[in-house]
Amino acid sequence: MTAPSTFGLSSEARNLHWLLSNLVEEVPGIQSVAVVSSDGLLLLSSDPGRNTEAREALETTRSTPRGSSADLATIVSGIGSLTIGAAKLMDSGPVKHTMVAMEEGSLFVMSISDGSLLGVHGSADCDMSVVAYHMALFVGRAGHVLTPELRSELRKSLEDASAGSAR
């Protein structure tokens, strides 16, 4: 994982970046991670600035994860909306987490707070229980600090990073 620049960010934002980096580096089989706001905007990513690189890798080989964290954020947002709607129709309370096991990978989506979601794309051989456990730790540590102000700061830092890499 390429560590994003945290220069100029608040201590809460730097802590969230550290927690995300730790999640990716410590848990075997995690390929991509995205934190998404309730309105579907990417807030935090395991590969900011690598979206173009991920797409180029996809064109040359099928052994790499498809797309990027921005693509993962789109998928996480869609799955989050679908499961929230299903839970309402079934009158079953709020959705805590969703797991999708695929032939060549897995997808995990977990609620953080205020509708924010943590999404993880894992390899086919990842231990789903270990990934889910570490996601729950991340949510427990990040949920109480993910305030509207912090979400705004994270979103702005991603936009600034995108503008800087486009130059």
N, C-alpha and C positions, 0 to 999 in steps of 0.2 A: 504494500500500500504506500502510495506517495502521500506523505503528511501534508495537509493543506496549511497554508500560512495562517497562524492565529494572531499575528501582529495586529495590535489595535483593537482586539476583541475583549469583551468583558471577561472576568474570571469565570462566570457561569458558562459562557460560550466556549472558552478554552477547556473547561472541565468536560463539557459534552463532547468536544472534539477528542479529548483524551480517552473518554469512556468508549467512544466509537472505535478509535484506533485499537484500544485494548481488546475490544470484542473481536475485531477482525484478526488481530495478530495471535490471540490466545486460543481461539476455537478452530480446530482443524475442520477443513471442508467449507468454510464460509468463502464465497466468491465475491459477493457484492452486498452492500448494506445501504439502505436509504431510510431517512426519517422524513415523514411527509406530514404536512399540516392538515387540518380538517378540511381545508378547501382544495387539497390535492397538490399543493406546492412543495417542491423539494426543499427541505430545510438543512439537511446534513447528509453527507454522502461519504462512502468509503473510497470513492475515486473521483473527487472533483478535479477537473482539468484533464481527465483521461477519457472523456466521452468519445472523442474522435479516435483515439488509440483503440478503444474497445470496438468501435465499429469497423476499423481497418482490420483488426484481428479476426473479426467475424467473417469478413470477406475472404481471408486467406486460409482459415482453418475452422473446423466445426468442433474442435476440442476445447475451445475457450468459451466462457460465458457469453451468451448472446447479449448484445447491447451494452448498456452502461447503467450506472445508478439512476440516471435520469429516466431511462426506460423502466427500470425497476420501480421507480416512484410512480410512474403512470399505472403500472400493473397493480401495485399495492393500493393505490387510491381506488381503482376500479373494484378490486376484490373487497376492500373495506366497505365501499358503498353497497355492494351486492349483499354482503353478509349482514350489514346493519339492517337493510331492507328485509332480509329473510327473518332476522330475529324479531323485527317489529310485527311481521305477518304472523309469525308463530307465537307471538306474545311470550317470548322466552327470556327477556331481559337483555342487557348489553352483551355484545360480543367481546370475549376476552382474547381469543387467539384463533387463528386459522392456519392449518397446515395442508399443503398440497404435495403429495409424493408423486414424482414423475419417473419415467424410466431412466432418464439421465440427469436427474437433479431434484431439488426440492425447493419449495417456497414456503416461507413462514411469515405471517403477519400478526402483529401483536399490538393491542391498544396501549397507548402511553397515557395520554390525558387530553381532555377537551377535544376529543376526536382525532388527535394526532396518532400516527401509526409508525411502528418500526417494522420494516420489511427486510428479510434476509433471503438471498438466493444462495442455496447450498449445493455442494456437489452430490452426486448420486451415492457416494460412500460416506457422507457425513453421518454422524450419530445424531439422529433427530432429537433425542432426549437431552443430549449435551447442548445442542444449539438452543433448544427451547429454554433450558435452565439458564444459560448465559443471557438470553434475550430478556428473561424475567428479571435477572439481576440489573441489566441495563435500564429497563423500564422502572424498576424500583428506585434506582439512583437518579434517573433523569426526569421522571414524571413530575416531581414537585417543583423543579426549577424551570420547566418549560412554560414560562409565562408568555403572555402576548408580546411583551417587550422583547424577550429573548427570541421568540419566533421571528419577530420583525428584524432583529439584528442578524440572525442566522441567514434569513432570506436575502438581506442586503449584502452580506458578505459573499454569498454564492453568486449574486448578480455582478458584484464588483470583480470577482475572480473570473467569471465568464467574459466580462468586458475586457479584462486584462489579457486573457489568452487569445481573444479574437484579434488583437492588435498585431 
